[in-house]
Amino acid sequence: MGVAFESSLLFGMYSQMKQSLQGNVQSAVPQPQIIIPSAAFGGAMISFILCPSELVKCRMQVQGTDSLIPISSRYAGPLDCALKTVKEDGVRGIFRGGFTTFLREATGNAVFFTVYEYVRYHMHLQLKSASSDHKNLIDVGVGIVSGGLGGIAFWSAVLPLDVAKTIIQTSADKNSTRNPFQILSSIYRMAGLKGCYTGLGPTIVRAFPANAAAIVSWEIAIKLLGIQRE
């Protein structure tokens, strides 16, 4: 439910901003000067929703794997985690890692929608002579490929920022740096580029089907609502 809500907000803001920037000038050819700011805006906006929810998720996950944390200090659940964080660190505490989340979502979604729009455009260009009897099936196939590749591009571009964000949000030291570039510089010195891309394999494997499903669902919803696309 949370992922569906996030996706609907993101796609809605992207579509509205894209339409506003295009005005009355409609073009079938992807326009990066419109796609990139529209996607970055949508990503930046949802980062304010994602940051608190991901902070709670990350802390719950670390708690579940760290046997050094005494039972008395563990969170009873996500709500307990959120309430204790606010109680100990104030409202600002629940937005710890917000700048890094902002960077990840703005940059990642600019990459995602650029790849999605270009792959979609070129695939439809190659398949435009296909039988109209199979148009719906072709649209689903194009959505799967373009959405899946967009998801892979997203995480390939911003996984290091996600690694830094997780460290920022789960650090027990309140005075530790929240600068993602300082953290990544430290990781790079110790483990090289591989350390900055920790978890890339599973993330990519998960990204293709998840983003393909999100795009196909979005495009089906657009058709059902009778919204015209260029």
N, C-alpha and C positions, 0 to 999 in steps of 0.2 A: 504494500500500500504506500509506504514511504517513497520508494523508488518511482512508482507511478505518479505520485504527487509532484515530486521533484522534476520528472521528465515533462509532465504537462505544463508546469510553470516555465521551464526552460524553453520548450518549443514554442509556447505561446508568446513569450517575450521576444524570442528571436524572430518569429514571424511578424509581430507588430512593428518591431524596430526596423526590420528589413523593408516592410511595406512603407513605413514613414520615410526612410531614406530614398527609396525608389520613386516615391511620388506617383505621378501618372505615367512615368516612363517604365514600361515593362519590357524585359529582355529575357529571352530563353537562355542566353549565354551567361554562365556564372560571372558575377562581378565581384572580385575580391575586395574592392573598396567599399562595398556594401555588406558583403557576407562577414568579413572579419570584425568590423565594429559592432554589427548586430549580434554576432555570436559572443563576442567579448562582453558586451553589455549584459546579455542574458546570463552568462556564466558568473559575472561579477555579482549580479543581484542574488542568485541562488546560493552564493557562497555564504551569505549571512544566515541562511537556513541550515546549510550543510555543516557549518563549523560547530555549533553546539551539539548536533546529533552525532557527528563523527568523533567529537571529543569524548562523549559518553561511551560510544561504541569501542573506541580504542582503549579507554581505561578499563572497561569491563573485560576486554580480551586479554590485556596484560595481566590483570588480576587473576584471570583463569589459568594463566600459564606460569605465574610467578609464585613458587611455593614459599618464598621468603616473606611474603606478606602475611602477617598474623590474621587469623580468622576474625578477631575483634575489629580489625581495621578495614575489613573488606566491605564492599558495597553489597547491599541486599538485592539490588536490582538497578536498572537504568534510571528510574525516577529518584531512587536514593542517591545514586551517583551525582545526578544533576543538582539535587538539593544541597548535598554536602559541599559540592564544588562552589555553589553560589554562597553558601554560609561561610566557607573558609576564605574564598578569594573575591567575593562580590560578583556582581553581574559581569564585570570584566573577565573574571576567571573562566566563565563558560564560553567566552569567545577567544580563549587562548589558542593561538595558531591561526587567528582570523586572517592576518595579512598573507600568510602562506596559502591558505585555502583560497583567498581572493585571487592570488597569482595563478594558482593551479587551475581554477575554474575559468578565469578569463582567457588565459593562454590556451588551455586544453580545448575549450569549446571553439575558439577561433580556428584551431587546427582541425577539430572534428568536423565542423560544418563546411569548412573549405574542401576537405577531402570528400565528404559526403556529396556536396553539390557538384563537384567536378566529375566524380565517378558516376553519379546518377545521370548527368548531362551526356557524357560520352557513351555510356551504355545504351541510353535511349536513342542516341544518334546512330549507333551501330544496329539497333534492333527495330528501327522505325519502319522497316519494310516487312516486319513479321505480321502474320495474320492477326486481324483485329479480334478473331475468335478467342485468341489466347492472350489478349491484352492484360486482363486482370492477373493472370498467372505470371506474365512477364514483369508487371509492376511489382509483384511480391518478390520475385527473384532479384530484381534490381534493388529493391529496398533492403533485402538481406545482404547482398554484396556491398552496397554503398554504406549501409549502416555499420556492418561488421568491420569494414576497412577503416571507417571513420573512428570506431572505437579503438582499434589497434593503434591508429595514428595518435589519438588522444593520449593514451597511456605511454606510448613510446616517447612522446614529447615531454610529459610532465611527471613521470613516475619519480624522478629524483625529488621534486617538490613534495610529493606525497610521502616519501621516506622521511624528509626533513620535518614535515608537518606532524607525523606520528611521534617522532622523537620529542618535538616541542610540547605536544599535548599530553604525553605520558611521563615526562620528566618529573621526578620527585623534588628536584631542586627548583624552587620558585625564582631563584636569581639566575638560572641558566639562560643563555642567550636564546632569543626568539628570532634571530636573523637566520633565515633558511640558507643563505649563501655562505655564512660562516660555518654552519653545521655541515653543509655539503663539501666545503673545502676541507674540513677536518676528516670527513669520511673518505674523501678522495685520497688524502695523504696516507691514510691507514690501509684502505682496501682497494684503491683505484676506482675506475669507472664502474666495475662490477659491483662495488659496494653501494654506489649511488642508485644502481638499478636492481637492488635486492627485491626478489619476488616477481621479476619481469615475466618469467615463463607462465606461472599460474594466472597472473593478471591478464596476459594476452589471451590465454585460452578462455578465460571467463568473459573478456571484453567483446569478442566477436559475436557470440550468440546473444548476449545481453543487449548490445547496441543494435544488432540486427532486429531483434524483437521490438525494441523501442521505436525504431524508425518505421517498421512495417505497421505497427499499431497506430502511430501518428498519421501515416499516409492513408490508412483505412478510415480513420476518424475524419480526416479532411474530406475524403470522398463522400462519406455518409452525411456530413454536414453541408455538402454541396459547395464547398469553398474551391474556387478556381485557383490553379497554380500555373505559373508560367511554364 
